[in-house]
Amino acid sequence: MTVQNILIGSIGVLAETSDIQRRAYNQAFREAGLDWYWDRDTYKSLLLTSGGMKRLRRLSAEQDQVLAPDAIENLHARKTEIACREIAEKGIDLRPGIVELMRFARQAGITMALVTTTYRQNIQAIEGGARQSLRLEDFSQILTVEDVRQSKPQPEVYNLALARLETDPARCLAIEDSVASLNSALEAGIQTLVTPGEFTMAQDYGNADWHCPSILRFLQDSEVFKRELA
């Protein structure tokens, strides 16, 4: 496997944030006077669809309290504010292997990029919460939902990353943590490594090129990694 670009596709690859996001949604619901509640199993099922706004529109359509588009936008913005504040105040641990991957990429001359359809505010919160363990300046490109019209599983964000990096899909490895995001990378013709998080580990990753519980395990099992760091 010759890789010149590693594309980290989701904030969930960097850190476990799903339960933080779930609890933030529930707080935003309460503050808005809504009797909606997402338990852990419900939120796991919702993660089959990429994008918080999509999930809120789905929930609104299923309830008697159908919300206007601006109300949904306000709910999502408030959720993001709550989640980012918790990450900033309490800190957050990076998932096993992220620090090692960044070091490996620097030593091997591999370009790193963040190719997400989340909001940049979430990425910045993880950088701050990681307490110097993660530096966004180490990524040559950072793409977010603000850069595209279609979120994952559509391949637009990956196609844009390939164009900006001026590279071929065959020279890239995308690392994802959910089926919807995996399908986005596959549609763009990029080989994929899936390292699912706590809330996405039960999804079906049969189409992925590699499937490991963590980036650290993948690196430990990789002959390329062992050779470069020997």
Short mmCIF file of the C-alpha atoms (twelve columns), coordinates in Angstrom:
data_MODEL
# 
_entry.id   MODEL 
# 
loop_
_atom_site.group_PDB 
_atom_site.id 
_atom_site.type_symbol 
_atom_site.label_atom_id 
_atom_site.label_alt_id 
_atom_site.label_comp_id 
_atom_site.label_asym_id 
_atom_site.label_seq_id 
_atom_site.Cartn_x 
_atom_site.Cartn_y 
_atom_site.Cartn_z 
_atom_site.pdbx_PDB_model_num 
ATOM 1   C CA . MET A 1   0.000   0.000  0.000  1 
ATOM 2   C CA . THR A 2   1.646   3.222  -1.210 1 
ATOM 3   C CA . VAL A 3   0.018   6.142  0.574  1 
ATOM 4   C CA . GLN A 4   0.976   9.765  0.096  1 
ATOM 5   C CA . ASN A 5   -2.099  11.319 1.732  1 
ATOM 6   C CA . ILE A 6   -4.035  10.258 4.827  1 
ATOM 7   C CA . LEU A 7   -7.524  11.717 4.978  1 
ATOM 8   C CA . ILE A 8   -9.160  11.676 8.400  1 
ATOM 9   C CA . GLY A 9   -12.829 11.811 7.617  1 
ATOM 10  C CA . SER A 10  -14.673 12.390 10.886 1 
ATOM 11  C CA . ILE A 11  -14.163 13.983 14.281 1 
ATOM 12  C CA . GLY A 12  -15.106 10.582 15.697 1 
ATOM 13  C CA . VAL A 13  -11.831 9.249  14.309 1 
ATOM 14  C CA . LEU A 14  -9.991  11.830 16.401 1 
ATOM 15  C CA . ALA A 15  -11.924 11.485 19.671 1 
ATOM 16  C CA . GLU A 16  -14.997 9.825  21.156 1 
ATOM 17  C CA . THR A 17  -17.600 12.569 21.022 1 
ATOM 18  C CA . SER A 18  -20.870 10.730 20.301 1 
ATOM 19  C CA . ASP A 19  -22.174 10.645 23.856 1 
ATOM 20  C CA . ILE A 20  -21.183 14.264 24.394 1 
ATOM 21  C CA . GLN A 21  -23.161 15.188 21.300 1 
ATOM 22  C CA . ARG A 22  -26.132 13.046 22.382 1 
ATOM 23  C CA . ARG A 23  -26.336 14.673 25.794 1 
ATOM 24  C CA . ALA A 24  -25.955 18.113 24.235 1 
ATOM 25  C CA . TYR A 25  -28.904 17.422 21.945 1 
ATOM 26  C CA . ASN A 26  -31.035 16.398 24.916 1 
ATOM 27  C CA . GLN A 27  -30.125 19.557 26.816 1 
ATOM 28  C CA . ALA A 28  -30.960 21.684 23.768 1 
ATOM 29  C CA . PHE A 29  -34.326 19.902 23.521 1 
ATOM 30  C CA . ARG A 30  -35.108 20.662 27.171 1 
ATOM 31  C CA . GLU A 31  -34.133 24.301 26.846 1 
ATOM 32  C CA . ALA A 32  -36.413 24.631 23.814 1 
ATOM 33  C CA . GLY A 33  -39.330 23.172 25.769 1 
ATOM 34  C CA . LEU A 34  -39.433 19.996 23.687 1 
ATOM 35  C CA . ASP A 35  -40.201 16.619 25.244 1 
ATOM 36  C CA . TRP A 36  -37.785 14.855 22.875 1 
ATOM 37  C CA . TYR A 37  -35.093 12.566 24.223 1 
ATOM 38  C CA . TRP A 38  -32.409 10.475 22.513 1 
ATOM 39  C CA . ASP A 39  -31.181 7.507  24.551 1 
ATOM 40  C CA . ARG A 40  -27.984 5.696  23.615 1 
ATOM 41  C CA . ASP A 41  -29.648 3.072  21.404 1 
ATOM 42  C CA . THR A 42  -31.673 5.705  19.569 1 
ATOM 43  C CA . TYR A 43  -28.596 7.801  18.928 1 
ATOM 44  C CA . LYS A 44  -26.676 4.782  17.642 1 
ATOM 45  C CA . SER A 45  -29.405 4.229  15.050 1 
ATOM 46  C CA . LEU A 46  -29.375 7.914  14.123 1 
ATOM 47  C CA . LEU A 47  -25.654 7.733  13.381 1 
ATOM 48  C CA . LEU A 48  -26.447 5.611  10.349 1 
ATOM 49  C CA . THR A 49  -27.305 8.988  8.796  1 
ATOM 50  C CA . SER A 50  -24.562 11.574 8.522  1 
ATOM 51  C CA . GLY A 51  -25.316 15.114 9.678  1 
ATOM 52  C CA . GLY A 52  -26.984 16.517 12.767 1 
ATOM 53  C CA . MET A 53  -29.362 18.735 10.811 1 
ATOM 54  C CA . LYS A 54  -30.630 15.691 8.922  1 
ATOM 55  C CA . ARG A 55  -31.280 13.896 12.212 1 
ATOM 56  C CA . LEU A 56  -33.199 16.843 13.613 1 
ATOM 57  C CA . ARG A 57  -35.329 17.115 10.484 1 
ATOM 58  C CA . ARG A 58  -36.051 13.393 10.725 1 
ATOM 59  C CA . LEU A 59  -37.049 13.697 14.368 1 
ATOM 60  C CA . SER A 60  -39.197 16.748 13.670 1 
ATOM 61  C CA . ALA A 61  -41.031 14.908 10.889 1 
ATOM 62  C CA . GLU A 62  -41.783 12.010 13.252 1 
ATOM 63  C CA . GLN A 63  -43.211 14.213 16.019 1 
ATOM 64  C CA . ASP A 64  -46.415 16.171 16.423 1 
ATOM 65  C CA . GLN A 65  -44.249 19.265 16.994 1 
ATOM 66  C CA . VAL A 66  -42.987 19.853 13.463 1 
ATOM 67  C CA . LEU A 67  -40.361 22.601 13.599 1 
ATOM 68  C CA . ALA A 68  -39.663 25.309 11.066 1 
ATOM 69  C CA . PRO A 69  -36.238 25.249 9.374  1 
ATOM 70  C CA . ASP A 70  -34.927 28.183 11.428 1 
ATOM 71  C CA . ALA A 71  -35.977 26.471 14.665 1 
ATOM 72  C CA . ILE A 72  -34.053 23.360 13.633 1 
ATOM 73  C CA . GLU A 73  -31.016 25.482 12.818 1 
ATOM 74  C CA . ASN A 74  -31.233 27.149 16.238 1 
ATOM 75  C CA . LEU A 75  -31.522 23.777 17.971 1 
ATOM 76  C CA . HIS A 76  -28.474 22.465 16.161 1 
ATOM 77  C CA . ALA A 77  -26.471 25.603 16.892 1 
ATOM 78  C CA . ARG A 78  -27.337 25.371 20.584 1 
ATOM 79  C CA . LYS A 79  -26.375 21.675 20.658 1 
ATOM 80  C CA . THR A 80  -23.025 22.515 19.102 1 
ATOM 81  C CA . GLU A 81  -22.427 25.285 21.631 1 
ATOM 82  C CA . ILE A 82  -23.194 22.966 24.567 1 
ATOM 83  C CA . ALA A 83  -21.017 20.127 23.257 1 
ATOM 84  C CA . CYS A 84  -18.066 22.362 22.404 1 
ATOM 85  C CA . ARG A 85  -18.200 24.036 25.815 1 
ATOM 86  C CA . GLU A 86  -18.048 20.664 27.576 1 
ATOM 87  C CA . ILE A 87  -15.079 19.560 25.461 1 
ATOM 88  C CA . ALA A 88  -13.278 22.838 26.123 1 
ATOM 89  C CA . GLU A 89  -13.926 22.827 29.864 1 
ATOM 90  C CA . LYS A 90  -13.404 19.140 30.633 1 
ATOM 91  C CA . GLY A 91  -10.882 18.288 27.939 1 
ATOM 92  C CA . ILE A 92  -10.980 15.227 25.745 1 
ATOM 93  C CA . ASP A 93  -8.650  12.306 25.080 1 
ATOM 94  C CA . LEU A 94  -7.645  11.527 21.527 1 
ATOM 95  C CA . ARG A 95  -8.422  8.008  20.388 1 
ATOM 96  C CA . PRO A 96  -5.562  5.474  20.564 1 
ATOM 97  C CA . GLY A 97  -3.143  5.889  17.681 1 
ATOM 98  C CA . ILE A 98  -3.884  9.468  16.611 1 
ATOM 99  C CA . VAL A 99  -0.675  10.899 18.074 1 
ATOM 100 C CA . GLU A 100 1.343   7.983  16.687 1 
ATOM 101 C CA . LEU A 101 -0.279  8.398  13.270 1 
ATOM 102 C CA . MET A 102 0.606   12.079 13.117 1 
ATOM 103 C CA . ARG A 103 4.209   11.308 14.068 1 
ATOM 104 C CA . PHE A 104 4.386   8.497  11.516 1 
ATOM 105 C CA . ALA A 105 3.024   10.771 8.782  1 
ATOM 106 C CA . ARG A 106 5.601   13.464 9.523  1 
ATOM 107 C CA . GLN A 107 8.461   10.963 9.443  1 
ATOM 108 C CA . ALA A 108 7.214   9.258  6.284  1 
ATOM 109 C CA . GLY A 109 6.463   12.493 4.417  1 
ATOM 110 C CA . ILE A 110 2.752   11.711 4.221  1 
ATOM 111 C CA . THR A 111 0.321   14.608 3.900  1 
ATOM 112 C CA . MET A 112 -2.501  14.713 6.460  1 
ATOM 113 C CA . ALA A 113 -5.913  16.247 5.789  1 
ATOM 114 C CA . LEU A 114 -9.210  16.508 7.638  1 
ATOM 115 C CA . VAL A 115 -12.097 15.733 5.303  1 
ATOM 116 C CA . THR A 116 -15.294 16.130 7.315  1 
ATOM 117 C CA . THR A 117 -18.827 17.371 6.922  1 
ATOM 118 C CA . THR A 118 -19.047 18.589 10.485 1 
ATOM 119 C CA . TYR A 119 -18.707 22.237 11.503 1 
ATOM 120 C CA . ARG A 120 -15.294 23.792 12.020 1 
ATOM 121 C CA . GLN A 121 -16.359 24.788 15.538 1 
ATOM 122 C CA . ASN A 122 -16.397 21.091 16.498 1 
ATOM 123 C CA . ILE A 123 -12.910 20.552 15.123 1 
ATOM 124 C CA . GLN A 124 -11.554 23.586 16.948 1 
ATOM 125 C CA . ALA A 125 -13.157 22.379 20.183 1 
ATOM 126 C CA . ILE A 126 -11.348 19.031 19.918 1 
ATOM 127 C CA . GLU A 127 -8.053  20.777 19.227 1 
ATOM 128 C CA . GLY A 128 -8.531  22.891 22.371 1 
ATOM 129 C CA . GLY A 129 -9.811  20.012 24.487 1 
ATOM 130 C CA . ALA A 130 -6.906  17.774 23.466 1 
ATOM 131 C CA . ARG A 131 -4.552  20.131 25.315 1 
ATOM 132 C CA . GLN A 132 -1.713  20.403 22.756 1 
ATOM 133 C CA . SER A 133 -1.972  16.746 21.673 1 
ATOM 134 C CA . LEU A 134 -3.524  17.817 18.369 1 
ATOM 135 C CA . ARG A 135 -2.564  20.777 16.192 1 
ATOM 136 C CA . LEU A 136 -4.756  21.724 13.272 1 
ATOM 137 C CA . GLU A 137 -1.752  23.358 11.619 1 
ATOM 138 C CA . ASP A 138 -0.390  19.854 10.995 1 
ATOM 139 C CA . PHE A 139 -3.170  19.254 8.450  1 
ATOM 140 C CA . SER A 140 -2.520  20.557 4.947  1 
ATOM 141 C CA . GLN A 141 -6.260  20.793 4.265  1 
ATOM 142 C CA . ILE A 142 -9.260  21.041 6.585  1 
ATOM 143 C CA . LEU A 143 -12.625 20.627 4.907  1 
ATOM 144 C CA . THR A 144 -15.954 21.029 6.695  1 
ATOM 145 C CA . VAL A 145 -19.645 21.212 5.899  1 
ATOM 146 C CA . GLU A 146 -19.182 24.880 5.038  1 
ATOM 147 C CA . ASP A 147 -17.103 23.875 1.996  1 
ATOM 148 C CA . VAL A 148 -19.685 21.664 0.280  1 
ATOM 149 C CA . ARG A 149 -23.339 21.538 -0.674 1 
ATOM 150 C CA . GLN A 150 -23.818 17.816 -0.057 1 
ATOM 151 C CA . SER A 151 -22.824 16.045 3.135  1 
ATOM 152 C CA . LYS A 152 -21.725 12.442 3.404  1 
ATOM 153 C CA . PRO A 153 -22.455 9.782  2.174  1 
ATOM 154 C CA . GLN A 154 -22.220 11.884 -1.005 1 
ATOM 155 C CA . PRO A 155 -18.571 12.000 -2.175 1 
ATOM 156 C CA . GLU A 156 -18.410 15.767 -2.772 1 
ATOM 157 C CA . VAL A 157 -16.152 16.545 0.181  1 
ATOM 158 C CA . TYR A 158 -13.671 13.806 -0.758 1 
ATOM 159 C CA . ASN A 159 -13.638 14.869 -4.409 1 
ATOM 160 C CA . LEU A 160 -12.921 18.417 -3.267 1 
ATOM 161 C CA . ALA A 161 -10.074 17.180 -1.059 1 
ATOM 162 C CA . LEU A 162 -8.546  15.263 -3.969 1 
ATOM 163 C CA . ALA A 163 -8.715  18.394 -6.119 1 
ATOM 164 C CA . ARG A 164 -7.162  20.639 -3.483 1 
ATOM 165 C CA . LEU A 165 -4.411  18.136 -2.720 1 
ATOM 166 C CA . GLU A 166 -3.869  17.637 -6.467 1 
ATOM 167 C CA . THR A 167 -3.624  13.910 -5.923 1 
ATOM 168 C CA . ASP A 168 -5.043  10.640 -7.172 1 
ATOM 169 C CA . PRO A 169 -7.445  8.512  -5.089 1 
ATOM 170 C CA . ALA A 170 -5.033  5.577  -5.373 1 
ATOM 171 C CA . ARG A 171 -2.462  7.558  -3.380 1 
ATOM 172 C CA . CYS A 172 -4.834  8.195  -0.472 1 
ATOM 173 C CA . LEU A 173 -6.085  6.364  2.584  1 
ATOM 174 C CA . ALA A 174 -9.318  7.590  4.170  1 
ATOM 175 C CA . ILE A 175 -9.933  6.779  7.838  1 
ATOM 176 C CA . GLU A 176 -13.587 6.753  8.850  1 
ATOM 177 C CA . ASP A 177 -15.756 5.654  11.775 1 
ATOM 178 C CA . SER A 178 -19.249 5.103  10.318 1 
ATOM 179 C CA . VAL A 179 -20.901 3.446  7.327  1 
ATOM 180 C CA . ALA A 180 -22.279 6.685  5.895  1 
ATOM 181 C CA . SER A 181 -18.837 8.296  5.924  1 
ATOM 182 C CA . LEU A 182 -17.173 5.107  4.660  1 
ATOM 183 C CA . ASN A 183 -19.484 5.107  1.647  1 
ATOM 184 C CA . SER A 184 -18.513 8.693  0.871  1 
ATOM 185 C CA . ALA A 185 -14.827 7.739  0.612  1 
ATOM 186 C CA . LEU A 186 -15.574 4.602  -1.388 1 
ATOM 187 C CA . GLU A 187 -17.693 6.569  -3.848 1 
ATOM 188 C CA . ALA A 188 -14.680 8.827  -4.421 1 
ATOM 189 C CA . GLY A 189 -12.532 5.768  -5.199 1 
ATOM 190 C CA . ILE A 190 -10.386 6.013  -2.065 1 
ATOM 191 C CA . GLN A 191 -9.142  3.001  -0.101 1 
ATOM 192 C CA . THR A 192 -10.492 2.994  3.421  1 
ATOM 193 C CA . LEU A 193 -9.628  2.075  6.969  1 
ATOM 194 C CA . VAL A 194 -12.544 1.971  9.401  1 
ATOM 195 C CA . THR A 195 -11.948 2.416  13.137 1 
ATOM 196 C CA . PRO A 196 -15.475 2.594  14.552 1 
ATOM 197 C CA . GLY A 197 -16.261 4.341  17.791 1 
ATOM 198 C CA . GLU A 198 -18.336 3.197  20.739 1 
ATOM 199 C CA . PHE A 199 -21.603 4.224  19.071 1 
ATOM 200 C CA . THR A 200 -20.808 2.908  15.571 1 
ATOM 201 C CA . MET A 201 -19.025 -0.400 16.154 1 
ATOM 202 C CA . ALA A 202 -22.122 -2.488 15.333 1 
ATOM 203 C CA . GLN A 203 -22.486 -1.069 11.816 1 
ATOM 204 C CA . ASP A 204 -21.612 -3.208 8.785  1 
ATOM 205 C CA . TYR A 205 -18.148 -2.423 7.404  1 
ATOM 206 C CA . GLY A 206 -17.865 -5.270 4.922  1 
ATOM 207 C CA . ASN A 207 -16.972 -2.862 2.099  1 
ATOM 208 C CA . ALA A 208 -13.967 -1.343 3.874  1 
ATOM 209 C CA . ASP A 209 -10.437 -2.226 2.801  1 
ATOM 210 C CA . TRP A 210 -9.341  -2.483 6.429  1 
ATOM 211 C CA . HIS A 211 -11.335 -2.673 9.646  1 
ATOM 212 C CA . CYS A 212 -9.553  -2.300 12.995 1 
ATOM 213 C CA . PRO A 213 -10.738 -1.357 16.491 1 
ATOM 214 C CA . SER A 214 -8.262  1.526  16.564 1 
ATOM 215 C CA . ILE A 215 -5.659  3.324  14.517 1 
ATOM 216 C CA . LEU A 216 -3.080  2.183  17.040 1 
ATOM 217 C CA . ARG A 217 -3.866  -1.468 16.330 1 
ATOM 218 C CA . PHE A 218 -3.639  -0.820 12.589 1 
ATOM 219 C CA . LEU A 219 -0.260  0.849  12.976 1 
ATOM 220 C CA . GLN A 220 1.058   -1.911 15.210 1 
ATOM 221 C CA . ASP A 221 0.021   -4.530 12.655 1 
ATOM 222 C CA . SER A 222 1.317   -2.557 9.673  1 
ATOM 223 C CA . GLU A 223 4.662   -3.627 8.245  1 
ATOM 224 C CA . VAL A 224 5.050   -0.154 6.749  1 
ATOM 225 C CA . PHE A 225 4.717   1.417  10.179 1 
ATOM 226 C CA . LYS A 226 7.148   -1.033 11.781 1 
ATOM 227 C CA . ARG A 227 9.720   -0.468 9.029  1 
ATOM 228 C CA . GLU A 228 9.500   3.329  9.160  1 
ATOM 229 C CA . LEU A 229 9.807   3.529  12.955 1 
ATOM 230 C CA . ALA A 230 12.271  0.687  13.502 1 
# 
